[in-house]
Amino acid sequence: MSRIPPHNFPSIFIIRSDTIAAGVGCITIETVNAQRIGVLSVMLKKEWRNQSIGQTAITLLSDQCVRQYECDIVAADIKHTNSASLIAFLRAGFVLHSPYHSDHNLASARWVRVHY
């Protein structure tokens, strides 16, 4: 039996390389039209960026969404100016879903949504 978190209750994961904490990952579950969407967020410490650890973390978090949380869709919302994160998600197998995603409260920010 899987452990499914409640709607919009985030699950937080420590991203490690060996025994060193490199950052955190977060999964938030959304339900849209009876589909469960696992929305990922990955934040790495500056010294761990550009070392492929983000791509590995994205892959593991995506697997967690599908296998443990029974999500129909795995997604991420990325600020349009964050090209490093967009590239990491695309390399992990995500595809651009929408060029502009405005569900965020930051009125001036433009976001893109990617799906796995």
C-alpha positions as CSV (number, residue, x, y, z in Angstrom):
1,M,0.0,0.0,0.0
2,S,1.4,3.4,-1.0
3,R,1.8,6.4,1.3
4,I,-0.1,9.2,-0.5
5,P,0.2,12.7,1.0
6,P,-3.0,14.8,1.2
7,H,-3.8,17.4,-1.4
8,N,-1.3,20.3,-1.3
9,F,0.6,19.0,1.7
10,P,4.3,19.0,0.6
11,S,6.7,16.2,1.2
12,I,10.3,17.4,1.8
13,F,13.4,15.4,0.9
14,I,17.0,16.0,1.7
15,I,19.2,15.7,-1.5
16,R,22.6,14.2,-0.5
17,S,25.8,13.3,-2.2
18,D,27.2,10.5,-0.1
19,T,26.6,11.9,3.4
20,I,26.8,15.6,2.5
21,A,23.5,17.6,2.2
22,A,23.4,19.2,-1.2
23,G,19.9,20.7,-1.1
24,V,16.2,19.9,-0.7
25,G,13.5,18.6,-3.0
26,C,9.8,19.1,-2.5
27,I,6.7,17.3,-3.9
28,T,3.3,19.0,-3.7
29,I,0.2,17.1,-4.9
30,E,-2.4,19.0,-6.9
31,T,-5.7,17.5,-8.2
32,V,-7.0,18.9,-11.4
33,N,-9.9,17.2,-13.3
34,A,-9.5,14.1,-11.2
35,Q,-5.9,13.8,-12.1
36,R,-3.2,13.7,-9.5
37,I,-0.3,16.0,-10.4
38,G,3.0,15.8,-8.5
39,V,4.7,19.2,-8.7
40,L,8.4,19.1,-8.0
41,S,10.7,21.7,-6.7
42,V,14.5,21.3,-6.3
43,M,16.8,23.7,-4.6
44,L,20.5,23.0,-4.5
45,K,23.3,24.7,-2.6
46,K,25.3,26.9,-4.9
47,E,28.4,24.6,-4.7
48,W,26.4,21.6,-5.9
49,R,25.0,23.2,-9.0
50,N,26.2,22.2,-12.5
51,Q,27.3,18.7,-11.2
52,S,24.4,16.6,-12.5
53,I,23.1,16.0,-9.0
54,G,20.0,18.1,-9.8
55,Q,19.1,15.9,-12.7
56,T,19.5,12.8,-10.6
57,A,17.3,14.3,-7.8
58,I,14.7,15.2,-10.4
59,T,14.6,11.6,-11.7
60,L,14.3,10.2,-8.2
61,L,11.6,12.6,-7.1
62,S,9.7,11.9,-10.4
63,D,9.8,8.2,-9.6
64,Q,8.6,8.9,-6.1
65,C,5.6,10.7,-7.5
66,V,4.6,7.9,-9.8
67,R,5.4,4.8,-7.7
68,Q,4.6,6.0,-4.1
69,Y,2.1,8.9,-4.6
70,E,0.3,7.4,-7.6
71,C,0.5,10.6,-9.6
72,D,-0.9,10.7,-13.2
73,I,1.3,13.6,-14.1
74,V,4.7,14.9,-12.8
75,A,5.3,18.6,-13.4
76,A,7.5,21.5,-12.3
77,D,7.0,25.2,-12.5
78,I,10.1,27.1,-13.4
79,K,10.7,30.8,-13.6
80,H,11.3,31.7,-17.3
81,T,14.7,33.3,-16.5
82,N,16.0,30.2,-14.7
83,S,17.6,28.5,-17.7
84,A,19.8,26.1,-15.6
85,S,16.7,24.6,-13.9
86,L,14.8,24.4,-17.2
87,I,17.8,22.6,-18.8
88,A,18.1,20.1,-15.8
89,F,14.4,19.2,-16.1
90,L,14.6,18.8,-19.9
91,R,17.6,16.6,-19.5
92,A,15.7,14.5,-16.9
93,G,13.0,13.7,-19.6
94,F,10.6,16.5,-19.0
95,V,9.0,18.4,-21.9
96,L,7.7,22.0,-22.1
97,H,4.0,21.9,-21.4
98,S,3.1,25.6,-21.5
99,P,5.2,28.7,-22.3
100,Y,3.5,30.8,-19.7
101,H,2.0,29.6,-16.5
102,S,0.3,32.3,-14.4
103,D,-1.0,30.3,-11.4
104,H,1.6,31.8,-9.1
105,N,1.0,34.8,-6.8
106,L,4.0,36.6,-8.2
107,A,2.3,38.9,-10.6
108,S,5.4,40.1,-12.3
109,A,7.0,36.7,-12.7
110,R,6.5,34.5,-15.8
111,W,6.7,30.8,-15.3
112,V,6.9,27.8,-17.6
113,R,5.4,24.4,-16.7
114,V,7.2,21.2,-17.7
115,H,5.7,17.7,-17.6
116,Y,7.4,14.3,-17.3
